[in-house]
């Protein structure tokens, strides 16, 4: 019986301590959750946008010629010519974009790059 009363008293004390916030506490707007920063704070993560300007990434590609052609067409190129896979694993070939003939490549990640 005494144990039950002690547990009930401890539970009541915890619930009182964790009770609802007062209006003064609820209206405070400070801290990192409310005030976000303009730049990322974790410098270990590279968040610079990539636009394919770094070039294709060499590596063993599991893409078939049809999949590479589809990736090129999905990137907005038309008139995709014959594709060949070079020694770096890149699929390369001619294509048209905005009325201009360009040489394009597809790396093992599926990234399409105009050469």
Phi, psi and omega in degrees: 000316180294322179298317179298319179293320180295318178295318179296320179293319179294319178296318179296322180294318179294316179296324178293318180293328182260017184296184183295149179285153175282168180298325180294320179290323183289335184271354179291133180233068179227162178111168186292337181290322183273318184259099180279159180263163180282333182238155177298143183268340182266100183286349180285342180260123179279110181252013179291134181293142177255137182239013181085003181288343181281350178094170181288152180263118179289150178163164181295122184260136175262004179289142170272170178299321180295321179292321178295318178299317179296320179296320179295316179294324178293335179277003175100009179268149178235170176055044182291125181274197180295134180255140175232149179259123182274183184292342177273001180086007181271136171275128182228150176179173180276153176202172179242140173212128181055037177078006181245142176276127180226160173260130183238160176221155176234124179269183185293344177274347183094007180284129180262129182229133173278131182265000000 
